[in-house]
Amino acid sequence: MAPPRWTTTASTVARAARVQHSFLHRHPDLHAAVLTASTQPQPPLANGVQVSTASLRADPLNAQQRNTRLHRHVLMPEARLSEALGQAAVHAVGLQVAGDSVALRQRITELEQLHLDLRRQLEERTDELLAARAANRELMAALNRSSLP
C-alpha cells in the first residue's frame, strides 16, 4: 500500500525537513521554491490518479454544492408529504369540506381586488383634496390682496 500523498505547503515541507515553519519564511529562496512546488501538478498516485492543490481545494466546494442540491431535492418530497398529511388530518377530523378551500380562495381573490379598488379611490380622492386645498389657498391669497387698502 502506497503512503498517503500530501499537497506541498510550507508546513508539510517544514515537518518533513524537521525544521521550524518560520525557517522557510526567513529564507525567501526556500519559500519561493515551496510556492512553486505547490502550483506544480503532483506526480500520479499508484493507481494513476493525479492530484493537484487546486483539485484538493475544489473538492470541499464541490461537496458543499452537491449537499445543497441534495438538500433541495429532499425538501421537495418532504413538502408534498407534509401537505398531503395535513390535508388528510383536516379531512379526518372533519374541519373542512373539499369545496371550502376553493370558495375561500375565490373570496380571498375578491377581497384583494376590492382592497386594490379602494386604495385607488383613496389615492384619487387624496389628489382631489390636495388640489382643492391649493385652489383654496390661491383664492384666500387673492381675497386678502384685494381687501388690503
CNS distance restraints for C-alpha pairs under 8 A (distance, minus, plus):
assign (resid   2 and name CA) (resid  46 and name CA) 6.90 0.50 0.50
assign (resid   5 and name CA) (resid  45 and name CA) 7.76 0.50 0.50
assign (resid   6 and name CA) (resid  12 and name CA) 7.65 0.50 0.50
assign (resid   7 and name CA) (resid  12 and name CA) 7.65 0.50 0.50
assign (resid   7 and name CA) (resid  38 and name CA) 6.83 0.50 0.50
assign (resid   7 and name CA) (resid  42 and name CA) 7.86 0.50 0.50
assign (resid   7 and name CA) (resid  52 and name CA) 7.33 0.50 0.50
assign (resid   7 and name CA) (resid  53 and name CA) 6.01 0.50 0.50
assign (resid   8 and name CA) (resid  12 and name CA) 6.30 0.50 0.50
assign (resid   8 and name CA) (resid  13 and name CA) 6.79 0.50 0.50
assign (resid   8 and name CA) (resid  34 and name CA) 6.86 0.50 0.50
assign (resid   8 and name CA) (resid  37 and name CA) 6.41 0.50 0.50
assign (resid   8 and name CA) (resid  38 and name CA) 4.78 0.50 0.50
assign (resid   8 and name CA) (resid  53 and name CA) 7.84 0.50 0.50
assign (resid   9 and name CA) (resid  13 and name CA) 6.21 0.50 0.50
assign (resid   9 and name CA) (resid  34 and name CA) 6.39 0.50 0.50
assign (resid   9 and name CA) (resid  35 and name CA) 7.19 0.50 0.50
assign (resid   9 and name CA) (resid  38 and name CA) 6.20 0.50 0.50
assign (resid  10 and name CA) (resid  14 and name CA) 5.99 0.50 0.50
assign (resid  10 and name CA) (resid  21 and name CA) 6.73 0.50 0.50
assign (resid  10 and name CA) (resid  24 and name CA) 6.88 0.50 0.50
assign (resid  10 and name CA) (resid  31 and name CA) 7.13 0.50 0.50
assign (resid  10 and name CA) (resid  34 and name CA) 6.17 0.50 0.50
assign (resid  10 and name CA) (resid  35 and name CA) 7.79 0.50 0.50
assign (resid  11 and name CA) (resid  15 and name CA) 6.04 0.50 0.50
assign (resid  11 and name CA) (resid  21 and name CA) 5.94 0.50 0.50
assign (resid  12 and name CA) (resid  16 and name CA) 6.06 0.50 0.50
assign (resid  13 and name CA) (resid  17 and name CA) 6.01 0.50 0.50
assign (resid  13 and name CA) (resid  34 and name CA) 7.57 0.50 0.50
assign (resid  14 and name CA) (resid  18 and name CA) 5.76 0.50 0.50
assign (resid  14 and name CA) (resid  19 and name CA) 5.12 0.50 0.50
assign (resid  14 and name CA) (resid  20 and name CA) 6.05 0.50 0.50
assign (resid  14 and name CA) (resid  21 and name CA) 5.39 0.50 0.50
assign (resid  14 and name CA) (resid  23 and name CA) 7.91 0.50 0.50
assign (resid  14 and name CA) (resid  24 and name CA) 7.12 0.50 0.50
assign (resid  15 and name CA) (resid  19 and name CA) 6.44 0.50 0.50
assign (resid  15 and name CA) (resid  20 and name CA) 7.63 0.50 0.50
assign (resid  15 and name CA) (resid  21 and name CA) 7.72 0.50 0.50
assign (resid  19 and name CA) (resid  23 and name CA) 6.68 0.50 0.50
assign (resid  20 and name CA) (resid  24 and name CA) 7.55 0.50 0.50
assign (resid  21 and name CA) (resid  25 and name CA) 7.07 0.50 0.50
assign (resid  22 and name CA) (resid  26 and name CA) 6.12 0.50 0.50
assign (resid  23 and name CA) (resid  27 and name CA) 6.56 0.50 0.50
assign (resid  24 and name CA) (resid  28 and name CA) 7.27 0.50 0.50
assign (resid  24 and name CA) (resid  30 and name CA) 5.78 0.50 0.50
assign (resid  24 and name CA) (resid  31 and name CA) 5.30 0.50 0.50
assign (resid  25 and name CA) (resid  30 and name CA) 7.65 0.50 0.50
assign (resid  25 and name CA) (resid  31 and name CA) 5.68 0.50 0.50
assign (resid  26 and name CA) (resid  31 and name CA) 8.00 0.50 0.50
assign (resid  27 and name CA) (resid  31 and name CA) 6.25 0.50 0.50
assign (resid  28 and name CA) (resid  32 and name CA) 5.94 0.50 0.50
assign (resid  29 and name CA) (resid  33 and name CA) 6.22 0.50 0.50
assign (resid  30 and name CA) (resid  34 and name CA) 6.28 0.50 0.50
assign (resid  31 and name CA) (resid  35 and name CA) 6.27 0.50 0.50
assign (resid  32 and name CA) (resid  36 and name CA) 6.08 0.50 0.50
assign (resid  33 and name CA) (resid  37 and name CA) 6.08 0.50 0.50
assign (resid  34 and name CA) (resid  38 and name CA) 6.11 0.50 0.50
assign (resid  35 and name CA) (resid  39 and name CA) 6.60 0.50 0.50
assign (resid  36 and name CA) (resid  40 and name CA) 6.60 0.50 0.50
assign (resid  38 and name CA) (resid  53 and name CA) 6.69 0.50 0.50
assign (resid  39 and name CA) (resid  52 and name CA) 7.77 0.50 0.50
assign (resid  39 and name CA) (resid  53 and name CA) 6.89 0.50 0.50
assign (resid  40 and name CA) (resid  52 and name CA) 7.40 0.50 0.50
assign (resid  41 and name CA) (resid  50 and name CA) 7.47 0.50 0.50
assign (resid  41 and name CA) (resid  51 and name CA) 6.84 0.50 0.50
assign (resid  41 and name CA) (resid  52 and name CA) 5.00 0.50 0.50
assign (resid  41 and name CA) (resid  53 and name CA) 7.53 0.50 0.50
assign (resid  42 and name CA) (resid  50 and name CA) 6.31 0.50 0.50
assign (resid  42 and name CA) (resid  51 and name CA) 5.69 0.50 0.50
assign (resid  42 and name CA) (resid  52 and name CA) 5.59 0.50 0.50
assign (resid  43 and name CA) (resid  50 and name CA) 6.19 0.50 0.50
assign (resid  43 and name CA) (resid  51 and name CA) 7.52 0.50 0.50
assign (resid  44 and name CA) (resid  48 and name CA) 5.15 0.50 0.50
assign (resid  44 and name CA) (resid  49 and name CA) 5.25 0.50 0.50
assign (resid  44 and name CA) (resid  50 and name CA) 4.22 0.50 0.50
assign (resid  44 and name CA) (resid  51 and name CA) 6.91 0.50 0.50
assign (resid  45 and name CA) (resid  49 and name CA) 5.39 0.50 0.50
assign (resid  45 and name CA) (resid  50 and name CA) 6.17 0.50 0.50
assign (resid  45 and name CA) (resid  51 and name CA) 7.79 0.50 0.50
assign (resid  51 and name CA) (resid  55 and name CA) 6.50 0.50 0.50
assign (resid  51 and name CA) (resid  56 and name CA) 7.12 0.50 0.50
assign (resid  52 and name CA) (resid  56 and name CA) 6.29 0.50 0.50
assign (resid  53 and name CA) (resid  57 and name CA) 6.17 0.50 0.50
assign (resid  54 and name CA) (resid  58 and name CA) 6.11 0.50 0.50
assign (resid  55 and name CA) (resid  59 and name CA) 6.24 0.50 0.50
assign (resid  56 and name CA) (resid  60 and name CA) 7.68 0.50 0.50
assign (resid  57 and name CA) (resid  61 and name CA) 7.39 0.50 0.50
assign (resid  58 and name CA) (resid  62 and name CA) 6.08 0.50 0.50
assign (resid  59 and name CA) (resid  63 and name CA) 6.09 0.50 0.50
assign (resid  60 and name CA) (resid  64 and name CA) 6.07 0.50 0.50
assign (resid  61 and name CA) (resid  65 and name CA) 6.23 0.50 0.50
assign (resid  62 and name CA) (resid  66 and name CA) 6.11 0.50 0.50
assign (resid  63 and name CA) (resid  67 and name CA) 6.10 0.50 0.50
assign (resid  64 and name CA) (resid  68 and name CA) 6.24 0.50 0.50
assign (resid  65 and name CA) (resid  69 and name CA) 6.30 0.50 0.50
assign (resid  66 and name CA) (resid  70 and name CA) 6.14 0.50 0.50
assign (resid  67 and name CA) (resid  71 and name CA) 5.98 0.50 0.50
assign (resid  68 and name CA) (resid  72 and name CA) 6.28 0.50 0.50
assign (resid  69 and name CA) (resid  73 and name CA) 6.15 0.50 0.50
assign (resid  70 and name CA) (resid  74 and name CA) 6.15 0.50 0.50
assign (resid  71 and name CA) (resid  75 and name CA) 6.21 0.50 0.50
assign (resid  72 and name CA) (resid  76 and name CA) 6.63 0.50 0.50
assign (resid  73 and name CA) (resid  77 and name CA) 7.59 0.50 0.50
assign (resid  74 and name CA) (resid  78 and name CA) 6.44 0.50 0.50
assign (resid  75 and name CA) (resid  79 and name CA) 6.07 0.50 0.50
assign (resid  76 and name CA) (resid  80 and name CA) 6.44 0.50 0.50
assign (resid  77 and name CA) (resid  81 and name CA) 5.96 0.50 0.50
assign (resid  78 and name CA) (resid  82 and name CA) 6.02 0.50 0.50
assign (resid  79 and name CA) (resid  83 and name CA) 6.18 0.50 0.50
assign (resid  80 and name CA) (resid  84 and name CA) 6.17 0.50 0.50
assign (resid  81 and name CA) (resid  85 and name CA) 6.05 0.50 0.50
assign (resid  82 and name CA) (resid  86 and name CA) 6.03 0.50 0.50
assign (resid  83 and name CA) (resid  87 and name CA) 6.20 0.50 0.50
assign (resid  84 and name CA) (resid  88 and name CA) 6.12 0.50 0.50
assign (resid  85 and name CA) (resid  89 and name CA) 6.07 0.50 0.50
assign (resid  86 and name CA) (resid  90 and name CA) 6.21 0.50 0.50
assign (resid  87 and name CA) (resid  91 and name CA) 6.15 0.50 0.50
assign (resid  88 and name CA) (resid  92 and name CA) 5.97 0.50 0.50
assign (resid  89 and name CA) (resid  93 and name CA) 6.16 0.50 0.50
assign (resid  90 and name CA) (resid  94 and name CA) 6.07 0.50 0.50
assign (resid  90 and name CA) (resid  95 and name CA) 5.62 0.50 0.50
assign (resid  90 and name CA) (resid  96 and name CA) 6.33 0.50 0.50
assign (resid  91 and name CA) (resid  95 and name CA) 6.43 0.50 0.50
assign (resid  91 and name CA) (resid  96 and name CA) 6.18 0.50 0.50
assign (resid  91 and name CA) (resid  97 and name CA) 7.30 0.50 0.50
assign (resid  96 and name CA) (resid 100 and name CA) 6.50 0.50 0.50
assign (resid  96 and name CA) (resid 101 and name CA) 7.83 0.50 0.50
assign (resid  97 and name CA) (resid 101 and name CA) 7.74 0.50 0.50
assign (resid  98 and name CA) (resid 102 and name CA) 7.98 0.50 0.50
assign (resid  99 and name CA) (resid 103 and name CA) 6.49 0.50 0.50
assign (resid 100 and name CA) (resid 104 and name CA) 6.02 0.50 0.50
assign (resid 101 and name CA) (resid 105 and name CA) 6.10 0.50 0.50
assign (resid 102 and name CA) (resid 106 and name CA) 6.28 0.50 0.50
assign (resid 103 and name CA) (resid 107 and name CA) 6.18 0.50 0.50
assign (resid 104 and name CA) (resid 108 and name CA) 6.11 0.50 0.50
assign (resid 105 and name CA) (resid 109 and name CA) 6.24 0.50 0.50
assign (resid 106 and name CA) (resid 110 and name CA) 6.25 0.50 0.50
assign (resid 107 and name CA) (resid 111 and name CA) 6.14 0.50 0.50
assign (resid 108 and name CA) (resid 112 and name CA) 6.08 0.50 0.50
assign (resid 109 and name CA) (resid 113 and name CA) 6.26 0.50 0.50
assign (resid 110 and name CA) (resid 114 and name CA) 6.21 0.50 0.50
assign (resid 111 and name CA) (resid 115 and name CA) 6.02 0.50 0.50
assign (resid 112 and name CA) (resid 116 and name CA) 6.32 0.50 0.50
assign (resid 113 and name CA) (resid 117 and name CA) 6.23 0.50 0.50
assign (resid 114 and name CA) (resid 118 and name CA) 6.11 0.50 0.50
assign (resid 115 and name CA) (resid 119 and name CA) 6.11 0.50 0.50
assign (resid 116 and name CA) (resid 120 and name CA) 6.21 0.50 0.50
assign (resid 117 and name CA) (resid 121 and name CA) 6.27 0.50 0.50
assign (resid 118 and name CA) (resid 122 and name CA) 6.10 0.50 0.50
assign (resid 119 and name CA) (resid 123 and name CA) 6.26 0.50 0.50
assign (resid 120 and name CA) (resid 124 and name CA) 6.27 0.50 0.50
assign (resid 121 and name CA) (resid 125 and name CA) 6.17 0.50 0.50
assign (resid 122 and name CA) (resid 126 and name CA) 6.02 0.50 0.50
assign (resid 123 and name CA) (resid 127 and name CA) 6.21 0.50 0.50
assign (resid 124 and name CA) (resid 128 and name CA) 6.25 0.50 0.50
assign (resid 125 and name CA) (resid 129 and name CA) 6.02 0.50 0.50
assign (resid 126 and name CA) (resid 130 and name CA) 6.19 0.50 0.50
assign (resid 127 and name CA) (resid 131 and name CA) 6.25 0.50 0.50
assign (resid 128 and name CA) (resid 132 and name CA) 6.13 0.50 0.50
assign (resid 129 and name CA) (resid 133 and name CA) 6.14 0.50 0.50
assign (resid 130 and name CA) (resid 134 and name CA) 6.23 0.50 0.50
assign (resid 131 and name CA) (resid 135 and name CA) 6.24 0.50 0.50
assign (resid 132 and name CA) (resid 136 and name CA) 6.06 0.50 0.50
assign (resid 133 and name CA) (resid 137 and name CA) 6.17 0.50 0.50
assign (resid 134 and name CA) (resid 138 and name CA) 6.34 0.50 0.50
assign (resid 135 and name CA) (resid 139 and name CA) 6.20 0.50 0.50
assign (resid 136 and name CA) (resid 140 and name CA) 6.07 0.50 0.50
assign (resid 137 and name CA) (resid 141 and name CA) 6.06 0.50 0.50
assign (resid 138 and name CA) (resid 142 and name CA) 6.16 0.50 0.50
assign (resid 139 and name CA) (resid 143 and name CA) 6.05 0.50 0.50
assign (resid 140 and name CA) (resid 144 and name CA) 6.03 0.50 0.50
assign (resid 141 and name CA) (resid 145 and name CA) 6.21 0.50 0.50
assign (resid 142 and name CA) (resid 146 and name CA) 6.27 0.50 0.50
assign (resid 143 and name CA) (resid 147 and name CA) 6.22 0.50 0.50
assign (resid 144 and name CA) (resid 148 and name CA) 6.46 0.50 0.50
